[in-house]
Amino acid sequence: MGILEGKKVLVTGISGGIGLACGKLFIAEGAEVLGSYRTMKPELEALGAKLFALDTDDRENIEKTVKAEIRSFGGIDALVNCIGITAPEPLFAAAPVKWENVIETNLFSAMRIMQGAIVPLVSKKGGAIVNISSVFSIRGGVGQSGYCASKGALDAMTRAAATELAGKNIRVNTVAPGFIETEMTAGFDEKFRTESLAKIPMKRFGKPEEVAELCAFLISDKAKYITGQSFVIDGGLSV
């Protein structure tokens, strides 16, 4: 019997590397999964999750769409928020419109999704939320000022939400990955990849499945006294 047996879990950004790994593992651990995607991919068709399209550019309808899909799904016990984008550029040349897009997606979309999930979680007498942040929200990254700012704000919002929702038996945590083998890191040039690996004592990038395992633990009943925390998973990355 899996650690998520009988649970219903919403995974946003399920078409991404970490989101897809979460969906696969949660189902293997006994959960029913509701997943949002922006772009349908072949891998999703065989996943066994109930899927729905969620356009984070459609700001006014994010919360409404999430609520409607959760209602149709019969409620949820947990939310794992994997939505996120980056737009690398040096701070001195940063375009405000790019910052706005990154912060809108990484912070405000996460907020709206959480707002859509909170009432259903309250009606289930509690549950868990995990927001996928980044180690760079803590340590910073060259050319990533907007991304770091958005993820730092996501961490702060998560801690505040944990305090607000503890009385409703809803736990809220962040997972902060370092370099993970996803489409994003696949685009690194060889020089940057080599330099990045040199900063990781374990001498490899992480796997999406390893992030998913941490998320599965945090939304399971094994973590029922853990809230308001940020869990770094980066192989010991040093700046």
PASEBA-1860 file (N, C-alpha, C; in nm, 3 decimals):
! residues 239
1> MGILEGKK> 0.085/-0.119/0.000/0.000/0.000/0.000/0.088/0.125/0.000 ~ 0.062/0.218/-0.091/0.144/0.337/-0.105/0.116/0.441/0.003 ~ 0.208/0.536/0.018/0.193/0.637/0.124/0.086/0.741/0.091 ~ 0.035/0.739/-0.032/-0.071/0.834/-0.070/-0.202/0.761/-0.101 ~ -0.214/0.640/-0.054/-0.333/0.560/-0.082/-0.460/0.634/-0.039 ~ -0.554/0.645/-0.134/-0.682/0.706/-0.104/-0.686/0.858/-0.112 ~ -0.573/0.920/-0.140/-0.568/1.066/-0.147/-0.594/1.115/-0.290 ~ -0.650/1.235/-0.298/-0.669/1.303/-0.425/-0.578/1.424/-0.428
9> VLVTGISG> -0.497/1.434/-0.533/-0.393/1.537/-0.538/-0.402/1.617/-0.667 ~ -0.399/1.749/-0.653/-0.389/1.838/-0.769/-0.242/1.871/-0.792 ~ -0.194/1.844/-0.913/-0.057/1.880/-0.952/-0.067/1.982/-1.065 ~ -0.027/2.106/-1.039/-0.026/2.205/-1.147/0.108/2.201/-1.218 ~ 0.107/2.236/-1.347/0.230/2.228/-1.425/0.274/2.084/-1.447 ~ 0.177/1.995/-1.466/0.207/1.852/-1.475/0.277/1.815/-1.606 ~ 0.281/1.907/-1.701/0.350/1.880/-1.826/0.500/1.908/-1.818 ~ 0.545/1.970/-1.708/0.688/1.996/-1.689/0.757/1.874/-1.630
17> GIGLACGK> 0.890/1.879/-1.624/0.967/1.765/-1.577/0.935/1.724/-1.435 ~ 0.933/1.820/-1.343/0.903/1.789/-1.203/0.755/1.754/-1.186 ~ 0.667/1.828/-1.252/0.524/1.800/-1.243/0.489/1.661/-1.293 ~ 0.548/1.621/-1.405/0.522/1.489/-1.461/0.572/1.380/-1.367 ~ 0.692/1.400/-1.313/0.747/1.302/-1.219/0.658/1.289/-1.095 ~ 0.606/1.403/-1.047/0.514/1.400/-0.933/0.389/1.321/-0.967 ~ 0.330/1.349/-1.084/0.210/1.278/-1.124/0.230/1.127/-1.128 ~ 0.340/1.084/-1.188/0.369/0.940/-1.199/0.387/0.876/-1.062
25> LFIAEGAE> 0.466/0.941/-0.976/0.494/0.884/-0.845/0.370/0.882/-0.757 ~ 0.294/0.990/-0.758/0.176/0.996/-0.672/0.077/0.884/-0.708 ~ 0.059/0.862/-0.837/-0.030/0.754/-0.881/0.025/0.619/-0.836 ~ 0.157/0.601/-0.851/0.219/0.475/-0.806/0.204/0.455/-0.655 ~ 0.194/0.566/-0.581/0.179/0.558/-0.436/0.033/0.553/-0.392 ~ -0.058/0.537/-0.488/-0.197/0.513/-0.455/-0.291/0.631/-0.468 ~ -0.241/0.746/-0.512/-0.325/0.866/-0.521/-0.401/0.871/-0.654 ~ -0.513/0.944/-0.651/-0.579/0.987/-0.774/-0.525/1.127/-0.803
33> VLGSYRTM> -0.488/1.152/-0.928/-0.422/1.278/-0.961/-0.505/1.359/-1.060 ~ -0.522/1.486/-1.026/-0.580/1.586/-1.115/-0.464/1.676/-1.157 ~ -0.441/1.690/-1.287/-0.324/1.766/-1.332/-0.360/1.877/-1.428 ~ -0.299/1.994/-1.407/-0.316/2.103/-1.503/-0.195/2.111/-1.594 ~ -0.220/2.145/-1.721/-0.112/2.160/-1.816/-0.136/2.286/-1.898 ~ -0.026/2.338/-1.951/-0.039/2.449/-2.044/-0.026/2.397/-2.186 ~ 0.064/2.300/-2.205/0.085/2.238/-2.336/0.071/2.088/-2.323 ~ -0.020/2.029/-2.397/-0.039/1.885/-2.393/0.082/1.815/-2.455
41> KPELEALG> 0.131/1.713/-2.385/0.245/1.636/-2.434/0.207/1.489/-2.440 ~ 0.271/1.411/-2.530/0.235/1.269/-2.544/0.246/1.191/-2.414 ~ 0.343/1.227/-2.329/0.363/1.153/-2.205/0.242/1.160/-2.113 ~ 0.164/1.266/-2.126/0.050/1.285/-2.037/-0.065/1.190/-2.068 ~ -0.075/1.149/-2.193/-0.188/1.068/-2.236/-0.193/0.934/-2.166 ~ -0.077/0.877/-2.133/-0.071/0.746/-2.069/-0.054/0.755/-1.918 ~ -0.064/0.874/-1.862/-0.033/0.895/-1.721/-0.137/0.836/-1.628 ~ -0.263/0.843/-1.669/-0.368/0.793/-1.581/-0.424/0.898/-1.487
49> AKLFALDT> -0.394/1.024/-1.516/-0.447/1.135/-1.436/-0.564/1.199/-1.510 ~ -0.648/1.270/-1.434/-0.749/1.354/-1.497/-0.683/1.487/-1.527 ~ -0.690/1.532/-1.652/-0.615/1.650/-1.694/-0.707/1.764/-1.735 ~ -0.656/1.887/-1.717/-0.728/2.005/-1.766/-0.627/2.112/-1.804 ~ -0.664/2.192/-1.903/-0.578/2.302/-1.948/-0.593/2.420/-1.853 ~ -0.479/2.483/-1.820/-0.481/2.601/-1.735/-0.387/2.704/-1.794 ~ -0.443/2.814/-1.842/-0.364/2.921/-1.902/-0.338/3.027/-1.796 ~ -0.213/3.036/-1.750/-0.181/3.132/-1.644/-0.184/3.276/-1.693
57> DDRENIEK> -0.194/3.296/-1.824/-0.211/3.432/-1.877/-0.355/3.482/-1.858 ~ -0.446/3.387/-1.840/-0.587/3.421/-1.821/-0.610/3.447/-1.672 ~ -0.558/3.559/-1.625/-0.547/3.584/-1.481/-0.680/3.581/-1.408 ~ -0.784/3.634/-1.471/-0.913/3.647/-1.403/-0.981/3.512/-1.381 ~ -0.941/3.409/-1.458/-1.014/3.282/-1.451/-0.937/3.169/-1.386 ~ -0.813/3.195/-1.339/-0.733/3.087/-1.281/-0.804/3.027/-1.159 ~ -0.840/3.110/-1.063/-0.903/3.060/-0.941/-1.035/2.989/-0.973 ~ -1.115/3.049/-1.061/-1.244/2.991/-1.096/-1.227/2.854/-1.163
65> TVKAEIRS> -1.130/2.845/-1.255/-1.104/2.718/-1.324/-1.059/2.611/-1.227 ~ -0.967/2.647/-1.138/-0.917/2.551/-1.040/-1.029/2.501/-0.951 ~ -1.113/2.591/-0.902/-1.225/2.551/-0.817/-1.320/2.457/-0.890 ~ -1.350/2.489/-1.015/-1.444/2.407/-1.093/-1.387/2.267/-1.118 ~ -1.259/2.260/-1.150/-1.197/2.129/-1.177/-1.188/2.046/-1.050 ~ -1.157/2.109/-0.938/-1.152/2.037/-0.810/-1.290/1.984/-0.774 ~ -1.393/2.066/-0.796/-1.531/2.024/-0.767/-1.568/1.902/-0.852 ~ -1.534/1.907/-0.980/-1.564/1.796/-1.070/-1.487/1.670/-1.032
73> FGGIDALV> -1.369/1.688/-0.973/-1.283/1.577/-0.933/-1.328/1.514/-0.801 ~ -1.417/1.581/-0.732/-1.464/1.529/-0.604/-1.382/1.574/-0.486 ~ -1.314/1.690/-0.502/-1.232/1.743/-0.393/-1.088/1.699/-0.403 ~ -1.003/1.756/-0.319/-0.862/1.718/-0.314/-0.817/1.712/-0.168 ~ -0.709/1.636/-0.147/-0.644/1.628/-0.017/-0.511/1.703/-0.016 ~ -0.461/1.735/-0.137/-0.331/1.802/-0.144/-0.316/1.874/-0.278 ~ -0.232/1.978/-0.274/-0.195/2.054/-0.394/-0.043/2.058/-0.402 ~ 0.010/2.025/-0.519/0.153/2.044/-0.545/0.165/2.137/-0.664
81> NCIGITAP> 0.218/2.256/-0.638/0.219/2.366/-0.733/0.353/2.370/-0.807 ~ 0.357/2.322/-0.930/0.483/2.312/-1.005/0.497/2.417/-1.114 ~ 0.405/2.510/-1.123/0.410/2.611/-1.229/0.526/2.707/-1.205 ~ 0.599/2.738/-1.312/0.708/2.835/-1.299/0.779/2.859/-1.430 ~ 0.831/2.981/-1.448/0.909/3.016/-1.566/1.031/3.097/-1.524 ~ 1.125/3.112/-1.615/1.240/3.199/-1.592/1.267/3.280/-1.717 ~ 1.335/3.393/-1.699/1.373/3.479/-1.812/1.508/3.541/-1.781 ~ 1.617/3.465/-1.802/1.750/3.511/-1.760/1.795/3.638/-1.831
89> EPLFAAAP> 1.846/3.731/-1.752/1.907/3.852/-1.805/1.975/3.926/-1.689 ~ 2.086/3.996/-1.716/2.156/4.068/-1.608/2.070/4.180/-1.552 ~ 2.086/4.207/-1.424/2.003/4.305/-1.357/2.012/4.444/-1.420 ~ 2.133/4.485/-1.461/2.149/4.621/-1.515/2.072/4.640/-1.646 ~ 2.042/4.529/-1.714/1.971/4.539/-1.841/1.829/4.482/-1.833 ~ 1.785/4.450/-1.712/1.657/4.382/-1.697/1.541/4.470/-1.743 ~ 1.454/4.411/-1.823/1.334/4.481/-1.871/1.221/4.458/-1.771 ~ 1.160/4.565/-1.719/1.051/4.549/-1.622/0.940/4.455/-1.670
97> VKWENVIE> 0.912/4.457/-1.799/0.803/4.372/-1.849/0.837/4.225/-1.832 ~ 0.966/4.190/-1.843/1.006/4.050/-1.822/0.992/4.012/-1.675 ~ 1.033/4.103/-1.587/1.016/4.080/-1.444/0.868/4.058/-1.412 ~ 0.785/4.144/-1.468/0.641/4.135/-1.441/0.586/3.999/-1.484 ~ 0.631/3.949/-1.598/0.583/3.821/-1.648/0.627/3.706/-1.558 ~ 0.754/3.711/-1.515/0.806/3.605/-1.428/0.735/3.608/-1.292 ~ 0.721/3.726/-1.234/0.656/3.738/-1.103/0.507/3.706/-1.113 ~ 0.444/3.746/-1.221/0.303/3.715/-1.241/0.281/3.564/-1.242
105> TNLFSAMR> 0.368/3.491/-1.314/0.352/3.347/-1.324/0.394/3.276/-1.195 ~ 0.514/3.308/-1.146/0.570/3.232/-1.034/0.507/3.266/-0.899 ~ 0.458/3.387/-0.885/0.399/3.428/-0.757/0.247/3.440/-0.764 ~ 0.197/3.525/-0.853/0.053/3.551/-0.854/-0.028/3.432/-0.903 ~ 0.024/3.358/-1.001/-0.048/3.238/-1.045/-0.053/3.136/-0.932 ~ 0.059/3.121/-0.860/0.061/3.030/-0.746/-0.040/3.074/-0.641 ~ -0.047/3.204/-0.616/-0.143/3.257/-0.519/-0.286/3.225/-0.561 ~ -0.318/3.250/-0.688/-0.455/3.226/-0.736/-0.491/3.077/-0.730
113> IMQGAIVP> -0.393/2.992/-0.763/-0.417/2.848/-0.756/-0.442/2.805/-0.612 ~ -0.362/2.858/-0.519/-0.384/2.828/-0.378/-0.522/2.875/-0.332 ~ -0.562/2.994/-0.376/-0.694/3.044/-0.340/-0.805/2.952/-0.389 ~ -0.783/2.894/-0.507/-0.882/2.801/-0.560/-0.886/2.668/-0.485 ~ -0.776/2.634/-0.417/-0.766/2.504/-0.350/-0.800/2.509/-0.202 ~ -0.791/2.626/-0.140/-0.803/2.633/0.006/-0.941/2.590/0.056 ~ -1.046/2.642/-0.004/-1.181/2.605/0.043/-1.207/2.455/0.028 ~ -1.172/2.393/-0.085/-1.187/2.248/-0.094/-1.107/2.171/0.011
121> LVSKKGGA> -0.987/2.221/0.044/-0.907/2.155/0.148/-0.972/2.172/0.285 ~ -1.026/2.290/0.312/-1.096/2.313/0.439/-1.216/2.219/0.450 ~ -1.287/2.200/0.339/-1.405/2.113/0.342/-1.367/1.967/0.367 ~ -1.241/1.931/0.337/-1.193/1.796/0.365/-1.132/1.785/0.506 ~ -1.146/1.892/0.584/-1.093/1.897/0.721/-0.941/1.898/0.725 ~ -0.880/1.948/0.617/-0.734/1.962/0.618/-0.668/1.898/0.497 ~ -0.536/1.915/0.490/-0.460/1.862/0.378/-0.324/1.927/0.372 ~ -0.265/1.928/0.254/-0.129/1.980/0.241/-0.111/2.051/0.108
129> IVNISSVF> -0.026/2.153/0.112/0.013/2.227/-0.008/0.165/2.230/-0.014 ~ 0.219/2.202/-0.131/0.363/2.215/-0.156/0.381/2.306/-0.276 ~ 0.456/2.413/-0.258/0.492/2.501/-0.368/0.635/2.473/-0.410 ~ 0.657/2.454/-0.540/0.793/2.432/-0.590/0.861/2.567/-0.607 ~ 0.963/2.591/-0.526/1.040/2.713/-0.530/1.173/2.685/-0.601 ~ 1.282/2.735/-0.548/1.415/2.712/-0.607/1.521/2.745/-0.502 ~ 1.631/2.672/-0.506/1.743/2.704/-0.417/1.795/2.845/-0.444 ~ 1.771/2.895/-0.565/1.821/3.028/-0.600/1.738/3.139/-0.535
137> SIRGGVGQ> 1.626/3.105/-0.476/1.553/3.204/-0.396/1.629/3.234/-0.268 ~ 1.715/3.142/-0.227/1.793/3.156/-0.105/1.934/3.206/-0.135 ~ 1.996/3.152/-0.241/2.137/3.177/-0.268/2.162/3.276/-0.380 ~ 2.063/3.306/-0.459/2.082/3.397/-0.570/2.147/3.328/-0.688 ~ 2.136/3.388/-0.804/2.195/3.332/-0.926/2.224/3.442/-1.025 ~ 2.336/3.432/-1.091/2.377/3.533/-1.190/2.275/3.538/-1.303 ~ 2.229/3.659/-1.333/2.134/3.677/-1.442/1.994/3.630/-1.411 ~ 1.966/3.605/-1.283/1.836/3.549/-1.246/1.766/3.634/-1.140
145> SGYCASKG> 1.788/3.765/-1.144/1.732/3.851/-1.039/1.580/3.844/-1.033 ~ 1.512/3.847/-1.147/1.367/3.841/-1.149/1.315/3.707/-1.100 ~ 1.379/3.600/-1.144/1.341/3.464/-1.103/1.362/3.448/-0.952 ~ 1.479/3.491/-0.903/1.509/3.480/-0.760/1.409/3.561/-0.678 ~ 1.376/3.680/-0.725/1.279/3.763/-0.653/1.143/3.696/-0.645 ~ 1.100/3.636/-0.755/0.968/3.572/-0.758/0.963/3.451/-0.667 ~ 1.069/3.373/-0.666/1.071/3.253/-0.582/1.091/3.288/-0.435 ~ 1.168/3.395/-0.408/1.180/3.441/-0.270/1.047/3.486/-0.215
153> ALDAMTRA> 0.970/3.556/-0.298/0.836/3.599/-0.256/0.743/3.478/-0.237 ~ 0.759/3.377/-0.322/0.679/3.255/-0.307/0.710/3.186/-0.174 ~ 0.838/3.183/-0.136/0.876/3.124/-0.007/0.809/3.200/0.108 ~ 0.813/3.334/0.101/0.755/3.416/0.207/0.604/3.397/0.214 ~ 0.538/3.392/0.099/0.394/3.369/0.097/0.359/3.234/0.156 ~ 0.442/3.134/0.127/0.418/2.999/0.179/0.426/2.998/0.331 ~ 0.527/3.065/0.386/0.539/3.069/0.533/0.419/3.140/0.596 ~ 0.375/3.248/0.534/0.257/3.320/0.586/0.132/3.232/0.576
161> AATELAGK> 0.117/3.163/0.464/0.001/3.076/0.446/0.002/2.963/0.548 ~ 0.121/2.911/0.579/0.131/2.804/0.678/0.078/2.851/0.813 ~ 0.111/2.975/0.848/0.064/3.032/0.975/-0.087/3.053/0.973 ~ -0.137/3.105/0.862/-0.280/3.132/0.850/-0.364/3.004/0.852 ~ -0.313/2.900/0.789/-0.395/2.781/0.764/-0.373/2.668/0.863 ~ -0.278/2.683/0.955/-0.250/2.576/1.051/-0.374/2.541/1.132 ~ -0.453/2.643/1.167/-0.574/2.619/1.244/-0.681/2.542/1.167 ~ -0.667/2.539/1.036/-0.758/2.461/0.950/-0.701/2.324/0.916
169> NIRVNTVA> -0.590/2.289/0.981/-0.525/2.160/0.959/-0.470/2.146/0.816 ~ -0.429/2.260/0.760/-0.368/2.260/0.626/-0.220/2.296/0.641 ~ -0.134/2.207/0.597/0.011/2.229/0.604/0.061/2.287/0.472 ~ 0.153/2.383/0.478/0.203/2.449/0.358/0.356/2.458/0.365 ~ 0.423/2.399/0.267/0.569/2.398/0.263/0.618/2.426/0.122 ~ 0.746/2.461/0.111/0.807/2.472/-0.021/0.917/2.369/-0.036 ~ 0.938/2.329/-0.160/1.052/2.246/-0.198/1.136/2.330/-0.292 ~ 1.265/2.341/-0.261/1.355/2.430/-0.335/1.463/2.350/-0.405
177> PGFIETEM> 1.438/2.309/-0.529/1.538/2.230/-0.601/1.655/2.315/-0.649 ~ 1.770/2.249/-0.666/1.883/2.309/-0.734/1.875/2.274/-0.881 ~ 1.987/2.233/-0.940/1.988/2.194/-1.081/1.928/2.054/-1.096 ~ 1.819/2.046/-1.170/1.748/1.920/-1.192/1.745/1.893/-1.343 ~ 1.754/1.766/-1.380/1.754/1.729/-1.522/1.614/1.747/-1.582 ~ 1.589/1.867/-1.633/1.461/1.901/-1.696/1.490/1.968/-1.830 ~ 1.384/2.009/-1.898/1.401/2.080/-2.025/1.481/2.209/-2.004 ~ 1.464/2.272/-1.889/1.533/2.397/-1.861/1.685/2.375/-1.857
185> TAGFDEKF> 1.730/2.274/-1.783/1.875/2.250/-1.772/1.930/2.184/-1.898 ~ 1.844/2.118/-1.975/1.890/2.058/-2.101/1.936/2.165/-2.199 ~ 1.888/2.288/-2.179/1.927/2.398/-2.266/2.057/2.465/-2.228 ~ 2.122/2.422/-2.118/2.248/2.482/-2.077/2.357/2.452/-2.179 ~ 2.444/2.551/-2.206/2.559/2.520/-2.291/2.661/2.441/-2.208 ~ 2.754/2.377/-2.277/2.847/2.283/-2.212/2.933/2.352/-2.107 ~ 2.974/2.476/-2.134/3.059/2.549/-2.038/2.984/2.575/-1.908 ~ 2.861/2.623/-1.918/2.783/2.653/-1.798/2.750/2.524/-1.722
193> RTESLAKI> 2.721/2.419/-1.796/2.690/2.291/-1.731/2.810/2.239/-1.653 ~ 2.928/2.248/-1.713/3.050/2.202/-1.646/3.078/2.285/-1.522 ~ 3.062/2.417/-1.534/3.083/2.506/-1.419/2.983/2.477/-1.307 ~ 2.861/2.447/-1.344/2.757/2.418/-1.245/2.786/2.286/-1.173 ~ 2.825/2.184/-1.247/2.856/2.054/-1.187/2.972/2.064/-1.089 ~ 3.066/2.153/-1.119/3.182/2.170/-1.031/3.142/2.224/-0.894 ~ 3.024/2.286/-0.884/2.977/2.343/-0.757/2.891/2.244/-0.677 ~ 2.870/2.125/-0.733/2.783/2.026/-0.669/2.869/1.911/-0.616
201> PMKRFGKP> 2.881/1.895/-0.484/2.963/1.787/-0.429/2.924/1.648/-0.479 ~ 2.797/1.626/-0.510/2.753/1.495/-0.559/2.784/1.474/-0.707 ~ 2.833/1.582/-0.774/2.884/1.574/-0.912/2.780/1.529/-1.014 ~ 2.656/1.565/-0.991/2.551/1.539/-1.090/2.434/1.631/-1.063 ~ 2.351/1.650/-1.165/2.225/1.719/-1.147/2.124/1.621/-1.085 ~ 2.026/1.675/-1.016/1.923/1.590/-0.958/1.826/1.539/-1.063 ~ 1.746/1.441/-1.023/1.645/1.385/-1.111/1.506/1.434/-1.067 ~ 1.417/1.459/-1.162/1.282/1.501/-1.124/1.216/1.404/-1.026
209> EEVAELCA> 1.246/1.276/-1.042/1.187/1.174/-0.954/1.230/1.193/-0.809 ~ 1.352/1.246/-0.789/1.400/1.269/-0.652/1.325/1.385/-0.587 ~ 1.293/1.485/-0.666/1.210/1.595/-0.616/1.070/1.545/-0.585 ~ 1.016/1.461/-0.672/0.882/1.406/-0.654/0.873/1.324/-0.525 ~ 0.978/1.251/-0.492/0.978/1.170/-0.370/0.966/1.258/-0.246 ~ 1.036/1.372/-0.247/1.026/1.465/-0.135/0.885/1.523/-0.125 ~ 0.829/1.559/-0.241/0.692/1.613/-0.242/0.591/1.509/-0.191 ~ 0.608/1.385/-0.233/0.517/1.278/-0.189/0.521/1.264/-0.037
217> FLISDKAK> 0.640/1.269/0.021/0.652/1.262/0.166/0.579/1.378/0.233 ~ 0.598/1.499/0.180/0.543/1.618/0.244/0.391/1.624/0.238 ~ 0.330/1.563/0.138/0.182/1.564/0.132/0.122/1.439/0.195 ~ 0.208/1.350/0.242/0.159/1.227/0.305/0.135/1.250/0.453 ~ 0.071/1.153/0.517/0.045/1.163/0.660/0.171/1.145/0.743 ~ 0.280/1.102/0.679/0.407/1.088/0.750/0.466/1.224/0.786 ~ 0.417/1.331/0.722/0.470/1.466/0.746/0.367/1.555/0.813 ~ 0.279/1.497/0.894/0.164/1.573/0.945/0.199/1.677/1.051
225> YITGQSFV> 0.327/1.684/1.095/0.366/1.789/1.189/0.469/1.883/1.127 ~ 0.473/1.887/0.994/0.570/1.971/0.923/0.494/2.078/0.844 ~ 0.519/2.204/0.875/0.457/2.313/0.800/0.542/2.439/0.809 ~ 0.529/2.525/0.709/0.602/2.652/0.707/0.750/2.639/0.680 ~ 0.791/2.528/0.617/0.934/2.502/0.595/0.969/2.505/0.446 ~ 1.097/2.529/0.418/1.149/2.521/0.281/1.257/2.414/0.278 ~ 1.237/2.313/0.194/1.328/2.199/0.188/1.414/2.208/0.062 ~ 1.544/2.227/0.083/1.639/2.238/-0.028/1.678/2.098/-0.073
233> IDGGLSV> 1.677/2.076/-0.205/1.722/1.950/-0.261/1.813/1.983/-0.380 ~ 1.946/1.989/-0.352/2.039/2.042/-0.452/2.174/1.970/-0.458 ~ 2.185/1.855/-0.393/2.312/1.781/-0.399/2.426/1.849/-0.327 ~ 2.394/1.946/-0.240/2.499/2.017/-0.167/2.558/2.136/-0.242 ~ 2.485/2.190/-0.337/2.531/2.299/-0.422/2.595/2.413/-0.342 ~ 2.712/2.457/-0.386/2.777/2.572/-0.325/2.785/2.684/-0.427 ~ 2.777/2.806/-0.381/2.779/2.922/-0.472/2.923/2.959/-0.505
END
